[in-house]
Amino acid sequence: MYDVAIIGGGIAGMGTAARLQARGLSTIVLEAHGQPGGCAGYFRRNGFSFDVGATTLVDFGPGGVGGELLESIGMLPIEGDALPGYVAWLPDRTVTLHRDPALWSRERLKALGDTQAHRSLWLLLDRLAGVFWRASRVGVRLPIRGLDDALRAARAVGLDGLPLVRYLSWTLADALRARGLGDDRALVGLLSMLVEDTVHSSVAEAPLINAALGITIRGAGLTRARGGMRGFWHSLIARYRELGGELRVGCSVERVEGQGRSYHVTTRRGVISAIQVVAAVPARLAARLGPEPIAEALAPFLRRDANAVGGAVVVFLGVPDDEVAGQAFTHHQLLHDYDQPLGNGNNMFVSVSTPGDTASAPAGFRALMISTHCKLDPWEGLTPEAYRARKHEVGERLITMARRVYPELGRGAVVREVATPATYERFTRRPRGAVGGVRQTLANTNQHAIPHDLGLPGYWLVGDSTWPGLGTVACCLGSRLVAAGVLAEGSRRVRPNRFPTARARGAAHAIRNAH
Ligand SMILES: Cc1cc2nc3c(=O)[nH]c(=O)nc-3n(C[C@H](O)[C@H](O)[C@H](O)COP(=O)(O)OP(=O)(O)OC[C@H]3O[C@@H](n4cnc5c(N)ncnc54)[C@H](O)[C@@H]3O)c2cc1C
């Protein structure tokens, strides 16, 4: 009997497992794929290592949300590069999205307009970001479901931040309209790209506070690990195993039964029993796996969010160094047309491995990923030939579009692969291949987000379909809150002599220390 079984070895599941293991609990991670990582994972081809989704780790420096994860499991800082920022290529100009706050303050006024209205908008976004990044770092928990949560949230936001809570009912478009900036094409174009990437939403619908966090994500720090996500996962898994954690790959969970005192997890490799369970898979999968009360509690959320999902297409290229020469930054985001809907290349992200990072690419070559959002239905119900043709067409289109940054891109590529929603469905099991959590609106985030605890004792949900949403930073915060919940639940159940083993005494000690 394990203290905790974790279903899914993505960043949310592995983060939760490592934290609990570090606190002395016995944990097992059950991962369906042949290796952990999920949407933040990697694959290898001809000496290259490509990131399948996330290419950057957000807020992993000391004091950051991800930094806190590393610290709490006794892991050294990530070996890699802190990105100085990246370049946004708008149809009529480029804007350098500096990480450095002073450089960014100057650049945004120079590139996007220096009126009183522009200054006032940036000031508001900065204030919101300052307060709510701080709240995230101290572990604010939403949705608020009791006095304890409310007090915790008030403390996290702080006295100076309380007046900003009124913006919980604003969208980003409300803030633009209030300053007469709703029709500023370049500004709205840039903000649209940033919110689509970080909260999967549009300027019209994105909740203002979530948008402010997304727009300022560079300030929180973007790190590309040496060897890309493969480098990160090697270090994290090594640490988890060193702590005594058990990771079983190729071990798909088929169902979970139990009533709150203990659970039986049926996998394709046998049944595992655990006192508590963390479902670190998308909510739709968690509902399918059971137990029944979880499926029932999730049903209204899943009905509400059925259409708020989207996918991604990613091109992976292994290219000679000289095809990506001539740019100071390794990351670029491109918008091609202000008047066309975003996605399918109109808003795409290009990430290149760092020069000299031979853990990502053989010497003289670089690993490059181009990603863009897409709708799911055009990829569904296709014949194999139609699917292949669409995949080829979109791959060519994205490479052609990326030649705005790298004119010779792809001509000498030694690896060329394309991932679609069907790829994500196959390798990460995400239903319909939907990635990145729901498209955030006022109706489905924060107080309306899917909580980590659905009322069945000892059964938890974590990952990018629960609060606070998508991205590595959100998953790390979720893992912190769920680990604290598991420890608290464990402490309620601990009775003298109930756990006679040395391992369990360690666990009980860890639980006491957690409070
Ligand atoms: C193209 C793209 C680019 C992105 N870029 C960034 C970025 O640069 N920075 C950033 O911070 N975020 C980025 N993201 C978002 C980020 O990758 C995800 O939000 C995050 O990785 C989700 O983690 P998760 O643990 O919630 O879910 P997942 O990564 O989906 O992990 C769930 C795991 O559960 C496993 N699983 C599923 N079903 C079962 C089962 N029945 N039994 C056992 N295991 C199961 C899956 O195989 C998977 O490993 C990007 C995402 C995509 C798709």
The ligand as an SDF file (V2000), in Angstrom:
LIG
                    3D

 53 58  0  0  0  0  0  0  0  0999 V2000
    2.9330   23.2640  -28.2050 C   0  0  0  0  0  0  0  0  0  0  0  0
    2.9600   23.6430  -26.7550 C   0  0  0  0  0  0  0  0  0  0  0  0
    3.8470   24.6070  -26.3140 C   0  0  0  0  0  0  0  0  0  0  0  0
    3.8870   24.9560  -24.9550 C   0  0  0  0  0  0  0  0  0  0  0  0
    4.8220   25.8630  -24.5280 N   0  0  0  0  0  0  0  0  0  0  0  0
    4.9550   26.1080  -23.2100 C   0  0  0  0  0  0  0  0  0  0  0  0
    6.0560   26.8700  -22.7120 C   0  0  0  0  0  0  0  0  0  0  0  0
    6.9460   27.2640  -23.4770 O   0  0  0  0  0  0  0  0  0  0  0  0
    6.1240   27.1100  -21.3730 N   0  0  0  0  0  0  0  0  0  0  0  0
    5.2000   26.5890  -20.5030 C   0  0  0  0  0  0  0  0  0  0  0  0
    5.3140   26.8330  -19.3070 O   0  0  0  0  0  0  0  0  0  0  0  0
    4.1710   25.8270  -20.9270 N   0  0  0  0  0  0  0  0  0  0  0  0
    4.0310   25.5560  -22.2600 C   0  0  0  0  0  0  0  0  0  0  0  0
    3.0430   24.7290  -22.6980 N   0  0  0  0  0  0  0  0  0  0  0  0
    2.0430   24.2260  -21.7440 C   0  0  0  0  0  0  0  0  0  0  0  0
    2.5740   23.0930  -20.8660 C   0  0  0  0  0  0  0  0  0  0  0  0
    3.3620   22.2120  -21.6330 O   0  0  0  0  0  0  0  0  0  0  0  0
    1.4120   22.2990  -20.2530 C   0  0  0  0  0  0  0  0  0  0  0  0
    0.4500   23.1640  -19.6950 O   0  0  0  0  0  0  0  0  0  0  0  0
    1.9070   21.3530  -19.1560 C   0  0  0  0  0  0  0  0  0  0  0  0
    3.0270   20.6300  -19.5840 O   0  0  0  0  0  0  0  0  0  0  0  0
    0.7720   20.4040  -18.7640 C   0  0  0  0  0  0  0  0  0  0  0  0
    1.2200   19.5070  -17.7910 O   0  0  0  0  0  0  0  0  0  0  0  0
    0.2420   18.4860  -17.0610 P   0  0  0  0  0  0  0  0  0  0  0  0
    1.0700   17.7230  -16.1150 O   0  0  0  0  0  0  0  0  0  0  0  0
   -0.9510   19.2160  -16.5410 O   0  0  0  0  0  0  0  0  0  0  0  0
   -0.3760   17.5580  -18.2120 O   0  0  0  0  0  0  0  0  0  0  0  0
    0.3380   16.5930  -19.2660 P   0  0  0  0  0  0  0  0  0  0  0  0
    1.6150   17.1830  -19.6960 O   0  0  0  0  0  0  0  0  0  0  0  0
   -0.6910   16.2840  -20.2850 O   0  0  0  0  0  0  0  0  0  0  0  0
    0.6790   15.3000  -18.4310 O   0  0  0  0  0  0  0  0  0  0  0  0
   -0.2600   14.2930  -18.1680 C   0  0  0  0  0  0  0  0  0  0  0  0
    0.4620   12.9420  -18.2220 C   0  0  0  0  0  0  0  0  0  0  0  0
   -0.4770   11.9270  -17.9130 O   0  0  0  0  0  0  0  0  0  0  0  0
   -0.2270   10.8090  -18.7370 C   0  0  0  0  0  0  0  0  0  0  0  0
   -1.4820   10.0330  -18.8130 N   0  0  0  0  0  0  0  0  0  0  0  0
   -2.6140   10.3330  -19.4720 C   0  0  0  0  0  0  0  0  0  0  0  0
   -3.5290    9.3860  -19.2760 N   0  0  0  0  0  0  0  0  0  0  0  0
   -2.9790    8.4650  -18.4630 C   0  0  0  0  0  0  0  0  0  0  0  0
   -3.4460    7.2650  -17.8750 C   0  0  0  0  0  0  0  0  0  0  0  0
   -4.6720    6.7920  -18.1030 N   0  0  0  0  0  0  0  0  0  0  0  0
   -2.6010    6.5630  -17.0790 N   0  0  0  0  0  0  0  0  0  0  0  0
   -1.3500    7.0010  -16.8230 C   0  0  0  0  0  0  0  0  0  0  0  0
   -0.8630    8.1470  -17.3560 N   0  0  0  0  0  0  0  0  0  0  0  0
   -1.6710    8.8750  -18.1540 C   0  0  0  0  0  0  0  0  0  0  0  0
    0.2000   11.4080  -20.0620 C   0  0  0  0  0  0  0  0  0  0  0  0
    0.9360   10.4770  -20.8360 O   0  0  0  0  0  0  0  0  0  0  0  0
    1.0290   12.6080  -19.6020 C   0  0  0  0  0  0  0  0  0  0  0  0
    2.3950   12.2770  -19.4610 O   0  0  0  0  0  0  0  0  0  0  0  0
    2.9970   24.3440  -24.0450 C   0  0  0  0  0  0  0  0  0  0  0  0
    2.1030   23.3550  -24.4900 C   0  0  0  0  0  0  0  0  0  0  0  0
    2.0980   22.9840  -25.8170 C   0  0  0  0  0  0  0  0  0  0  0  0
    1.1800   21.8640  -26.2640 C   0  0  0  0  0  0  0  0  0  0  0  0
  1  2  1  0
  2  3  1  0
  2 52  2  0
  3  4  2  0
  4  5  1  0
  4 50  1  0
  5  6  2  0
  6  7  1  0
  6 13  1  0
  7  8  2  0
  7  9  1  0
  9 10  1  0
 10 11  2  0
 10 12  1  0
 12 13  2  0
 13 14  1  0
 14 15  1  0
 14 50  1  0
 15 16  1  0
 16 17  1  0
 16 18  1  0
 18 19  1  0
 18 20  1  0
 20 21  1  0
 20 22  1  0
 22 23  1  0
 23 24  1  0
 24 25  2  0
 24 26  1  0
 24 27  1  0
 27 28  1  0
 28 29  2  0
 28 30  1  0
 28 31  1  0
 31 32  1  0
 32 33  1  0
 33 34  1  0
 33 48  1  0
 34 35  1  0
 35 36  1  0
 35 46  1  0
 36 37  1  0
 36 45  1  0
 37 38  2  0
 38 39  1  0
 39 40  1  0
 39 45  2  0
 40 41  1  0
 40 42  2  0
 42 43  1  0
 43 44  2  0
 44 45  1  0
 46 47  1  0
 46 48  1  0
 48 49  1  0
 50 51  2  0
 51 52  1  0
 52 53  1  0
M  END
$$$$
